[in-house]
Each structure stands twice: as C-alpha cells, then as structure tokens.
C-alpha cells in the first residue's frame, strides 16, 4: 500500500515538472526567443574553462595532457549539458522569477546569467560538488573493475586471440552484417570491408554488441568483444596499475577538496587511459572507429591508443548534421560541433567536408568516401507491381520529448511532417505511383500522438506500401523509380549515388532553395511545385526508359 502511494506521488510530481517545462517552452515560443536555449548550448561548446595549465596533472591525463582543457569541456558537454540542462532551463522559465537549480561549474553558471537566467548560486554550487564527488566515486569503481578484470584474466586460459583487428565503437544489432538473400548487407562493417583505405590483412573485426552471434565478412570473423582493449593480463601490469591508481586517487581527492574538480570528474576516464597506456601495442586494435551519434567527446584513452600506433577514425553515417539556413543567413555551428577534435574524419562528399572544416577548422584531416552504410536488417522488400516512389520522412517526437531538444527551427513537428506525407500521397496516387513509405525508425510511444493517428489513416490508402524501418534504405531506393525525402535526410544522397531522380520536399516553403545543407539536391516547396517536379521526372523517365529496378 505504501509502495503504491509512493509510486503515485512520484508520478504526480513528474507530471507537474513536465507541465512546467512545457510552459517554459511555450513562453520562449510565444516571445519568439527559442534561440535562447541553442545560444547557450553554443556558448557552452565554445567557452574555454578557467583552468590553468599548471593545474593539470600529466599523471592523470597522460598523452591527452595537451588537449586536457578541451577534454574536460567535451566531457562536461556529454555529462552535464544537453537535454537535462535544457529541461532545467525550461523548468525555470515555466514559473516567472524562478532560478535554474542544476549542477554546473562556475564558468557555466556565468554563461546562464549572461543570457538572462537566474541561477541559485549556493545551491547550484553545492549540487555541483556533490555531482563531482559522485563522479570521483565512479572513477574509483572503474579502477576496481579494471583490477578485478585483470586478476580474473590471469586465471582464465580462454582469452580471445584476436590477432590484427579493428574495433567499432557503440554499435547495435542492426549495424552488424545480416543474412540477406542477395548476400549484400548494407551495414557499417560490410561497408568497411569494401573500403579501399581500410586496414588490410585483418584477422578479426570486433564490436561491443555482446549478445550478437559470430559472423564472417569476406572471410574475416566478426566477433563481439566486451571492451575496445584487453584486460591487464600480467601480474606486473596489474601491480603498475594499482600503483598508478593510488596516486591518481590521492591527486583527485586533494584537488577536489581545494576546488579543482577536473581530476575527480575524469578519474574514470583517466583509469581507462592508464589501462591502455600499459598495454603492448600489438594487443590494441589497428583502428578504432567512432560514429556521429557521439560526436562531441573523444575518449581520453584514444590519445594513448593513437600514441601506440592505432588509427582513430570518426565517420559520418548520415549527412543531416548542418543547421538550416534562415532568412537572415546561416546560424553558427550547433551544440557540440566546435568542440570536436577527432584526428581523421570520413565524410560523404565535398559539402560535408566543408561542414567539418567550418566546425573544427581548415586543417582537419578529412577523407571523402561517398555514402557510408550503417544500419540494416535481414528483412526483404515487400513484393509489389507497378512503379514506386520511395518516401523518407522524419517521425516527430511527442511534445514533452521534442521540446527538451532546444531546437530553434521547428521542422520535425506534426504540423509539417503530416502535410509532407499527405501531399506526396496525393500526387503519387493521382499520377498512378505507389508510395513506398519508409520511416526512419520505429519509436513507438515516443512518436507524437497526432502523427500516430495520421499514420493509421494513411497506411490504409490503396497506393501506400509501408516499408519496415529496419530494411536498408538502399533496398527501398533500388526498388523505386523516384525518391522524395524530408529535408535534409541522407536518403536523397543515396538516391543520387544510385542514379535515381531525387528531391527534398518542403510543404511549408520554410526551407531556402539555396541551402547548402541540401548538398546540391533540388528543394521542392509546396504542392504545386511537387506536382510539376513529378510530371517532369515522369516524362524524362519514360523517354530514357529509366523506370527503376522492381
């Protein structure tokens, strides 16, 4: 009984907080100041922290010492900033005269104050110190895990022999090779194996999807591995790590007590870096690959791995990264982008290479490699007869989730996403085409309720074929005659690579025709333009006989 009462109390409190957050968002929208949240996030990205060089310990940061200030800022951006801070700011705006109460370092409190927010200085400072203390305890726990893992490996004779290998960070089951009927799986590992500049003579490809079965691509085993690098499997290495750990804990604790929070905050990351530092280079991956779902923070251990000869590569599996052009020009790079410092970037085309240089500088090391496969499934395309138009939209999230993103340009909302689909369904039906509608992903109850109701209605239309979100976009495009995408999803560029007529459709006219984020793909605005484009492409297709592969 008491348990049920507590559950109801927590739920009611959560609902009240959510309503206040949404009031804060409506206040910003009504006052035409949605940019306040994104402006603060940009400032947090670019504002250097007030840390003096002599206050940074090389014992803690190791080979990352030269970039230690940036490492601290990157780590704060993923651990402190982002959606949770957005919620705290919106919550404060939801009641007139309220202050932000959130764990923030001194420099970031000043940024909020300079942007018109009140901050509860004493309570926020106390909360910040508690947060840093918890992170230091997490660092101690990480150290204990590394030591226990090393001791366990001393007695385990079945340690994997990986040989020459590469490691893919942060993958899911859909990013692994799939048993497709035609033998072509559009996943990141299969893409890597056909990339001409990959590491050659590999014995193994590793990833962190522990529950996955062993697979083989072009004769090379693809196996799960719980960590990107092996445990400390020698008694001498474990002893060295214990000695380092004692010193690191003492430094972090002493600095924490005198207000220098950075060593305590990053103790867990420093422990992983120390583990890599003590490895033999031959036990590390030849290449570590990271993707743009985690673009901000470059792990501290990657500096050690790079010093020991591993390649550190960052790849973009999509191109929908650039901000939309406004009527008064382009906004500055969005949250987190200017904090990136990856040593090598893989991009799709010259437009994306320019995007990276604008974010991190002209000296960035970039390779243009064309579209990069990423996610797929073993499911096959449904059988259909006739000519199909592949349609790719973006599912709008429910308001309580969307509003915490801090977006200052409303595009992926029901008021735009629904007309996008309605218009396309109308013109394709009128011109005798099937609408092959593939949603980006299935997000269930996170989708906006209005959109879910519309989805049920449009799926009953005679010319609409629902494509499973897990099916590779390549397969859908190959089976289609034309491709229509929502700005600025990557599918339009895949269609161009596959020689399929392709456009971005904007039902509102908000998108600027010359927006560089379109990567040269034509932008169609409004229903009448869409009708004209489809008729023009149909005529050209009939003349050339390019009806697509069905």
Protein Blocks (a to p, Z undefined) as FASTA:
>chain_A
ZZmmmmmmmmmmmmmmmmmmmmmmmmmmmnopmkmmmmmmmmmmmmccdddfklpcfkln
mmmlmmmmmmmmmmmmmmmgmjllmmmmmmmmmpghiacdddddfklmmmmmmnopacdf
klmmmmmmmmmmmmmmmmmmmmmmmmmmmmmmmmmckbccebjadddehiafklpccddf
kopacbfklmmmmpmkbcehifbdcdfblkbccddeehiacdddfbfbdcdfbfklmmmm
mmmmmmmmmmmmmmmmnopaklmmmmmmmmmmmmmmmpcfklpcfbdcddfklmmbgcfk
lmmmmmnopacddddfbfblbccddfkbccdddehklmgccfbdcdfblmlmmmmmmmno
pkbccddebjadfbdcfbdcdddedjdddddddddddfklmmmnopabdfbbfklmmmmm
mmmmmmmmmnopacddddfbdehjmpcfklmmmmmmmmmpmkbccddfklcfklmmmmpm
bdcdddddfklmmmmmnopacddddfkomacfklmklnopacdedjklmmmmmmmmmmmm
mmnopnbjZZ
